[in-house]
Amino acid sequence: MCRIDGHDLDAVCGALDWALNRPKDRPSVILADTVAGKGVSFMEGTWQWHLGFLGPNDRDRALAEIEKGLA
């Protein structure tokens, strides 16, 4: 088993390499720890957004926060 930070792209790529290069006679498991809504202040850690509707104003606000985090 390989446990990683699911928000770390390098860790995700490394885990996939690990899984692809393991012996094929056993399954590989990658456990990626993530936070719901990561990077969006009003969504982060809030499970309700998995069930909710993201209207135009919330969408624009979320995209702005995500873009700011990528800069």
C-alpha angles and dihedrals in degrees: 000000000000121000119198145164100266091207093060108089093196090054091049092051091046092051091050090051089049092051094046093051098048123102110282095223092080133047121252122222126201114190109196115195109213139167119228111247093007112189097019111096098209094044104037113116092358113121093191091079089068086067100034138086121252105216124198096270094048090044092054092046092048093048091049091053092047092049091048089052091052094052 
